[in-house]
């Protein structure tokens, strides 16, 4: 991925194998590009909670995110509640975080903006 392309405009690529797992240094470089997202599970996943006014807004977000995930072929784990949604990205096929996780986190932010 070129550093000249904003994460929200990049597209996911198939990532399999530990060679695609991001180094801790690269994770620290990319984290400021997705404000509000935090590292969880000892740095193996990205997570953020999105708050909404009601269930309808929560479900509209979830449906938009489902479309985005399908289009990028990179799917988050979701915790869906009445007025919030917890989104967690990790790339299981690499055993941690890949650039795809940061791309999808940025695209998720764009849904809110």
N, C-alpha and C positions, 0 to 999 in steps of 0.2 A: 504494500500500500504506500502510495506517495504521501509524504507529509504535506504536500501542497494542496491535496484534495481534502476538504473538510470531512470529518467522519460522517456527518449526516448526509453527505452526497456520495460517499463510497458505497460499494456493494460487497456483500459477503462472498467469499470463495470457499469451496469445500476444504475443510481442514481436518486431516486425520494424522495421528502420530504425534509423539511428544516433541518432534522438531518444530511444531507450530505453536507450542505452548510459549507464551510470552515470558521473558525474564522479568524478575522483580524490578529491575531498572526501567524496562520498557513500560511496565504497568504503571510505575510512578510518573513516567513521562505522559502517558495517555490519560491518567485519572483527572487532571485539571480540565481536560476537554469535555468531561461529562459532570458538570457541577451537581452536587447533591447526591451522587452515587457513592456508595461506600463498598470497600472490600470486606467480604465476609468469608467465613470458612477458611481462615488462615491464608487469605489472598487467592482462593481458588474460584471465587465468584464475585460478581457485582450485584448490588441490590439497591433498590430505592422504593420508598412507599409514596404513592400518589394519592392525595386526598381530594375528595369530590363532595358536592353538596348533597347528593342523593344516589340512590341505586341506579336510576336511569343514566346519570352522567358516568357513573362507574362502568356500567355495561357498555356504553358508547365507546369509552376508552378501551375497554377490553376487546371489543369487536374490531376497532381500528388497529389495535396492536396485533390481533390475530391475523388480520390481512397483511400487515407489514411483515410479520414473522413468516407467513406463508410465501410471500413474494421474495424474501431474502433466504428462505430455507434455513432459518436459524431461529429456534423456538425457545422462549423463556419458560421458566416455571412461574406460575402465578398463584397468588393468594388473593382471592376475590372476596370482598366483604361489602357490606351495605354502602359505605361511603369512602372506601379506599381500596387500593389494589397494590399489593406488594409484588414487585417484578424482580426476578433473579435471573441473570444470565451467566452461563458457564458453558464451556465447550467440552462435553463429555469425552469426545473422541481424541482430545489432546491431554486430558487429565488436568484441566485448569482453565485459565483464561487465554483466549486467542484474540486477534484483532477483530474478529466477527462480533465478539461480545461488546466491544467498545463502539463499533459501527452501529449495532442495534440499540445500544443505550442512547447514542446520539440521535438516532432516528426516533426513538421513543420520546425523547425530549421535544423533538420537532412536532410531535402530535399535540403536545400541550401548548406549544407556542402558537 
